[in-house]
Amino acid sequence: MPTPARRSALAFARAATAIALSALAFASSAQTLSEPVKIEVGFSAGGSTDALARVIAPQLEAALKVPVIVENRPGANGNIAAAYVANGPANGSLLYMGSFNNPVNQAAGKKLSFEFTQDFTPVAMVAYVSNVLIVNASAPIHSVADLVALARKEPGRLTFGSAGPGSSLHMAGELFKRSAGVDLVHVPYKGSAPAIADLMGGHIDVMFDNLPSALELVKAGKVRALAVTSARRQPQLPDVPTVAEAGIADYDVLSFFALFAKTGTPEPLLAQMNSAVNAALGRAEVRDRILQLGAQPAAESREQVRAYTEREVGKWRDVIRANNIQLD
C-alpha cells in the first residue's frame, strides 16, 4: 500500500499532468520562438529566486527548443529586473521571475515605472516557500505562546529582524503583530544573513526567515524554530507547528516564485510555457531538486497564479494600512 508521502507525490504528479494537458491544445498553436529566452532575476546569484529560475530554465529550453538563459539584474528589491521586462518586447523572449515583493510593492503604493498586476501576465507558478519563526537557541522562548506572553508583558521591548522593508520576513512579522495583538519593534537589515548573525549574537530577539536559509541552522541547534508561517507543516521540519496551530488563527504567509511575461505576450505562447513548466514540476527529479532547496513545487494554471497575486495585493494592503507601514 502506498505511504501517505507516496500518495501525495502521485496526486501532485497527476495534477501537474492534468494542468499541462489542459493547456496542450491551445499551446499546440503557439508561435515558434526565433531567439533565446531570458529569465530576468531581480536578485544576485545564489539566492532562492535565482536557484529556482535555474531549475526551471533547462526544462523550458527543452520544451521551447531555444536557449533559455538566466540573467541576474539585482537591485531595488527586484524592481530593476521587473522594469527591464516591463519595458521590453511582449514576444516571450523576456520573462521575469516574480516573487513576494512584487504584490507587496504594489500594495504599498510604491512609485514604480510599472503596475505589476497590469503590466505583467502570469506564465507559471514554480514554488512556494514557507518562512520559519526562530529565536536564539539559548533564549527563554520555547513556543509561540511564550513569545506572545512575553511581548504582552513588555510591549515594545522585543525586537524582530528582517531582510529589509517589504521583504517576506518583514511582512510575516507585521502580520504576526497584528494577528497576535503584540508590539514588536522591527529592525531591518540588508539581507537575512546579517539579521541571523545578530539573532545568534543576542542583539535581536526573534526573526522570521525563509525556510531554505534557516533549515540547517535549526537542524544544527544554532537557532530554535517556534513555528512555520505556512498553513500546513513543512516536510523539512515535520515536528515544528504552524503559527496557526500555535494559536494565531488564520495566520498564513508564503513566499512565492513564479514566471511572468509582459502583458500582451501571445496567449498561445504563454499556454505553451505554462504547460512546459507544469509538466516539468510533475517529474520526480525536478520536484526533488526544488524540495532540496526548501521549497514546495506548485503546478498551477495561469488563472490560479493571477488570482493568487491579486489576493496577495489585497492582503498586504490591509496589513500595511493597519500597521501604518512605510516602505519608501
Buried (B, 14 or more C-beta within 10 A) or exposed (E): EEEEEEEEBEEBBEBBBEBBEBBEEBBEEBEEBEEEBBBBBBBEEEBBBBBBBBBBBEBBBEBBEBEBEBBBBBEBBBBEBBBBBBEBEBBBBBBBBBBBBBBBBBBBEBEBEBEBBEBBBBBBBBBBBBBBBBBBBEBEBEBBEBBBEBBEEEEEEBBBBBBBBBBBBBBBBBBBBBBBEBEBBBBBBEBBEEBBEBBBEEEBBBBBBBBBBBBEBBEEEBBBBBBBBBBEBBEBBEEBBBBBBBBBEEBBBBBBBBBBBBBEBBBBBBBBBBBBBBBBBBBEEBBEBBBEBBBBBBBBBBEBBBEBBEEBBEBBBEBBEEBEBEBE
